[in-house]
């Protein structure tokens, strides 16, 4: 039996809350549709608790 993963629409929001389970963090995230997005880039969020994607400007906040 396979588990279904909910697809996250890429570039649909300006702010995403992520947890340590989402690390390493990339934009677009693994569950996002890539066909209409930018190349995947890994974002260093661990030190400051936030990161901004240089391609789409999405803000990511690490929520513990």
C-alpha positions as a printed NumPy array, in Angstrom:
array([[  0.   ,   0.   ,   0.   ],
       [  1.448,   3.397,  -0.938],
       [  0.88 ,   6.607,   0.942],
       [ -0.442,   9.538,  -1.048],
       [  1.544,  12.755,  -0.793],
       [ -0.37 ,  16.001,  -1.079],
       [  1.058,  18.135,  -3.856],
       [  2.057,  21.65 ,  -2.877],
       [  1.624,  24.258,  -5.568],
       [  4.983,  25.889,  -6.326],
       [  5.287,  29.668,  -6.069],
       [  1.715,  29.916,  -4.774],
       [  2.63 ,  31.644,  -1.527],
       [  5.13 ,  34.243,  -0.452],
       [  5.76 ,  32.671,   2.974],
       [  6.134,  29.038,   3.996],
       [  6.584,  27.623,   7.498],
       [  8.847,  24.565,   7.574],
       [ 10.086,  22.208,  10.285],
       [ 13.345,  20.348,  10.809],
       [ 11.702,  17.358,   9.094],
       [ 11.794,  19.426,   5.859],
       [ 15.59 ,  19.837,   5.996],
       [ 17.626,  20.125,   3.911],
       [ 15.38 ,  22.893,   2.614],
       [ 15.057,  23.475,  -1.099],
       [ 12.888,  25.758,  -3.184],
       [ 10.801,  24.448,  -4.756],
       [ 10.243,  21.882,  -2.001],
       [ 10.059,  18.172,  -2.95 ],
       [  6.237,  18.093,  -2.799],
       [  5.848,  21.077,  -5.129],
       [  5.009,  20.804,  -8.797],
       [  8.144,  21.679, -10.774],
       [  6.81 ,  22.172, -14.284],
       [  6.035,  25.859, -13.777],
       [  8.75 ,  26.716, -11.294],
       [ 12.444,  27.593, -11.259],
       [ 15.494,  25.327, -10.87 ],
       [ 15.815,  23.744,  -7.416],
       [ 18.059,  25.693,  -5.036],
       [ 19.012,  24.641,  -1.508],
       [ 18.495,  27.281,   1.176],
       [ 20.547,  27.583,   4.389],
       [ 17.88 ,  28.085,   7.044],
       [ 19.397,  26.321,  10.064],
       [ 21.535,  29.203,  11.403],
       [ 19.128,  32.156,  11.221],
       [ 15.765,  30.361,  11.226],
       [ 14.666,  31.994,   7.983],
       [ 15.694,  32.067,   4.337],
       [ 14.628,  33.775,   1.11 ],
       [ 14.654,  32.092,  -2.291],
       [ 16.839,  34.053,  -4.727],
       [ 14.678,  32.956,  -7.687],
       [ 11.076,  33.555,  -6.626],
       [ 11.517,  35.581,  -3.426],
       [  9.551,  33.131,  -1.263],
       [ 10.282,  33.465,   2.442],
       [ 10.8  ,  30.335,   4.522],
       [ 10.564,  30.339,   8.317],
       [ 11.838,  27.44 ,  10.436],
       [  9.158,  26.579,  12.97 ],
       [ 10.225,  24.416,  15.931]])
